[in-house]
Amino acid sequence: MTVRLGMLCDRIRPDERMIIEAAKSKDVNLNVHNVDELVFDTARDQETEFEKVVLQRSMSYFKSMHVTALLENNGIRVVNSFNSAVVCGNKLLTSIALSKAGVPTPKTLVAFTEDSAIKALEKVGYPAILKPVVGSWGRLIAPLKDLESARAILESREFMFPLYQVFYIQEMIENLLRDIRCFVIGDRAVAAMYRYPSPGEWRTNVARGGRAEACEITPELEKLCVKAVEAVGGGAFGVDVMETRDGLVVHEVNYTTEFKALTESAGVDVPGLILDHLIDLAMH
């Protein structure tokens, strides 16, 4: 029996193409919905024509969050859920969820003015990292090496959109040469890779030229990443982990994760496993 699934996106990236090809190989009827062309009624619409289970792959945090809410209002199962999107799309909310679940994270403080942010930095210590609470691909992340550089960067944020005046300040892990991206589906860690920064860059994002290398999924890594995913609602997520002298810490949980580099480096059929998870949901 052919299974019908949906996929939401606002752009077809290599990752979405991989999902489309995997669907063909599994005889899955995958209907791709362009978010930019959709129109919804905020009331529950009995005539909403969507599949029972839909994969959310929109690049925009705000689009994906609102479209997911509208679909769930009509009884559609979305992976990942609205609650997960809200939490994972905001680093502050993610930190709170991880802390409540007992998942180790880097020391993080939050402030709302330049002066209070300087006080937070005194507690965290230099060097530290300033991150926007909403953002991806390492954009607007800035290292704060000392008081002088901190004041200059914090002052510039005061004149930006109010969202960037929420100062999310995190300790900088010493001697960090790489981090780990681990993909979790349901209650299993299915693939992992090390990410190394490109020359002259300190951020490890593959989108910024970072190098990917296969990483063994140890029991410790799997337990930590599954626990992190459970803390944000469960589903299919990329968990970013750093190695410290005191053990592994989680610094981010991604809810519409890019997985092309992970599939290639780990040699694992991530899009196929995502579809298997969706098929299982659709059949039950």
C-alpha positions in Angstrom: 0.0 0.0 0.0 1.4 3.4 -1.0 1.7 5.8 1.9 0.8 9.5 1.4 3.0 12.0 3.2 3.4 15.8 2.9 6.5 18.0 3.1 6.4 21.8 3.7 9.2 24.0 2.4 9.9 27.4 1.1 12.9 26.4 -1.0 14.1 23.0 -2.3 17.6 22.6 -1.0 19.8 19.5 -1.6 18.4 18.1 1.7 14.8 18.3 0.4 15.8 16.8 -2.9 17.3 13.9 -1.0 14.0 13.4 0.8 12.1 13.5 -2.5 14.4 10.9 -4.0 14.1 8.7 -0.9 10.4 8.9 -1.1 10.5 7.6 -4.7 12.7 4.7 -3.8 10.3 3.8 -0.9 7.2 4.1 -3.1 5.9 6.9 -0.9 3.5 9.5 -2.4 5.2 12.6 -1.1 3.3 15.9 -1.8 5.5 18.9 -1.6 3.8 22.1 -0.3 5.3 25.5 -1.0 4.6 27.5 2.1 4.7 30.7 0.2 1.7 29.6 -1.8 -0.5 28.5 1.0 -3.6 30.3 2.4 -5.2 29.3 5.7 -8.3 30.1 7.7 -7.5 30.6 11.4 -10.7 28.7 12.3 -10.6 24.9 12.1 -11.2 24.1 8.4 -12.9 20.8 7.7 -11.9 21.1 4.0 -8.2 21.4 4.6 -6.6 19.1 2.1 -3.4 17.9 3.7 -1.8 14.5 4.4 -2.2 12.8 7.8 1.5 13.4 8.5 3.6 16.3 7.2 7.3 17.0 7.4 8.2 20.6 8.2 11.2 21.8 6.2 10.7 25.6 6.0 13.9 27.6 6.3 12.1 30.4 8.1 11.6 30.0 11.8 8.5 32.3 11.8 6.9 30.8 8.8 7.4 27.2 10.0 6.1 28.0 13.5 2.9 29.6 12.3 2.2 27.2 9.5 2.7 24.3 11.9 0.3 25.8 14.3 -2.3 26.2 11.6 -1.9 22.6 10.5 -2.1 21.2 14.0 -5.2 23.2 14.5 -6.7 21.1 11.7 -5.6 17.8 13.2 -2.5 17.3 11.0 0.5 15.6 12.6 3.6 17.8 11.8 7.2 16.7 12.4 8.5 18.5 14.2 5.6 19.9 16.3 4.7 23.5 17.0 5.9 23.3 20.6 9.2 21.9 19.4 9.6 24.6 16.8 8.9 27.4 19.3 11.4 26.0 21.8 14.2 25.0 19.4 13.9 28.2 17.3 14.8 30.2 20.4 18.1 29.5 22.1 16.9 30.9 25.4 13.8 28.6 25.5 16.0 25.7 24.4 18.4 26.4 27.3 15.5 26.5 29.8 14.1 23.2 28.4 17.5 21.5 28.6 18.1 22.7 32.1 14.8 21.5 33.3 15.5 18.0 31.9 19.0 17.9 33.5 20.9 18.1 30.2 24.3 19.6 30.7 24.9 22.8 28.7 27.5 25.6 28.6 27.0 28.3 31.3 24.7 30.8 29.9 23.3 34.1 31.2 20.7 36.5 29.7 20.5 40.2 30.1 18.5 43.0 28.5 20.6 46.2 28.5 24.3 46.9 27.8 25.1 47.5 31.5 23.4 44.3 32.7 25.1 42.4 29.9 28.5 43.6 31.2 27.6 42.4 34.6 26.6 39.0 33.1 30.0 38.8 31.4 31.8 39.4 34.7 30.1 36.3 36.0 30.6 34.2 32.9 34.2 35.4 32.3 36.1 36.3 29.2 36.2 35.2 26.5 32.5 34.6 26.0 30.1 34.3 23.1 27.1 36.6 22.3 24.4 34.8 20.4 21.0 36.1 19.0 18.2 34.1 20.7 16.7 33.5 17.2 19.0 32.8 14.2 20.9 30.0 12.3 24.1 29.2 10.4 26.1 31.1 13.0 24.9 34.5 11.9 25.3 37.4 14.4 27.3 35.2 16.8 30.1 37.3 18.2 33.1 36.4 20.4 33.5 38.8 23.3 37.2 38.7 24.1 37.5 41.6 26.6 35.5 44.5 28.1 36.4 46.8 25.3 35.2 44.5 22.5 32.1 43.6 24.5 31.0 47.2 24.9 31.5 47.9 21.2 29.4 44.8 20.1 26.7 45.3 22.7 26.3 48.9 21.9 25.8 48.1 18.2 23.0 45.6 19.1 21.2 48.3 21.0 20.3 49.9 17.7 19.1 46.7 16.0 15.7 45.1 16.0 14.5 44.6 19.6 14.9 40.8 19.4 18.7 41.3 19.3 18.5 43.3 22.5 18.0 40.1 24.4 21.6 39.4 25.2 22.2 35.7 25.3 25.7 35.3 26.7 27.5 31.9 26.8 30.8 30.7 28.1 33.4 29.9 25.4 34.6 26.4 25.7 38.4 26.3 26.0 40.5 24.7 23.3 37.4 23.8 21.2 38.7 22.4 17.9 35.5 20.8 16.8 31.9 20.0 17.8 29.5 17.2 17.1 26.2 17.1 15.2 24.2 14.1 16.2 20.9 13.3 14.4 18.2 11.8 16.6 14.9 10.2 15.3 12.4 9.2 17.9 14.4 7.5 20.6 17.5 6.6 18.5 20.7 8.5 17.6 21.1 7.4 14.0 24.1 9.3 12.7 26.8 11.7 14.0 29.6 13.8 12.6 32.4 16.0 13.9 32.4 19.5 12.5 35.7 21.3 12.1 35.9 25.1 11.3 37.4 26.2 8.1 40.8 28.1 8.2 40.5 31.5 9.8 37.0 30.7 11.1 36.0 29.7 14.7 32.4 28.7 13.9 32.0 25.0 12.9 28.9 25.4 10.6 29.3 23.4 7.4 27.3 26.2 5.7 30.3 28.4 6.5 32.8 26.0 5.0 33.3 23.7 8.0 34.6 20.2 7.4 32.6 17.2 8.3 34.0 13.8 9.5 32.2 10.7 10.7 31.8 10.4 14.5 31.1 7.2 16.4 27.9 7.2 18.4 28.9 6.1 21.8 26.4 5.1 24.5 27.2 8.4 26.3 26.5 10.5 23.2 23.3 8.7 22.3 21.9 8.9 25.9 22.7 12.6 26.1 21.2 13.5 22.6 18.1 11.4 23.1 17.5 13.1 26.4 17.9 16.5 24.8 15.4 15.7 22.1 12.9 14.4 24.7 13.3 17.7 26.5 12.1 19.6 23.4 9.2 17.3 22.5 10.6 14.4 20.5 10.7 13.9 16.7 13.6 14.3 14.3 16.3 16.7 15.4 20.0 17.6 15.0 21.7 18.0 18.4 24.9 20.0 18.6 27.3 18.8 21.3 30.7 20.1 22.5 33.4 18.1 24.2 34.7 19.7 27.5 37.0 18.7 30.2 34.0 17.8 32.3 32.2 15.8 29.6 29.8 16.4 26.8 27.5 19.5 26.8 24.6 20.3 24.5 24.6 23.8 23.1 21.8 23.6 20.5 18.9 21.5 19.3 17.9 22.0 15.6 14.4 21.2 14.5 14.7 21.5 10.7 18.2 20.3 10.4 20.3 20.2 7.3 21.6 16.6 6.9 23.4 16.4 3.5 26.9 16.7 5.0 25.9 14.3 7.8 24.6 11.7 5.3 27.8 11.9 3.3 30.3 11.9 6.2 28.5 9.2 8.3 27.4 7.0 5.4 23.9 6.8 6.9 20.7 7.2 4.9 19.3 10.0 7.0 16.5 11.0 4.6 15.4 7.4 4.3 15.3 7.0 8.1 13.2 10.3 8.4 10.7 8.9 6.0 10.6 5.5 7.8 9.7 7.5 11.0 6.9 9.4 9.1 5.6 6.2 7.6 5.4 4.6 11.0 3.4 7.6 12.3 1.1 7.6 9.3 0.4 3.9 9.7 -0.6 4.1 13.4 
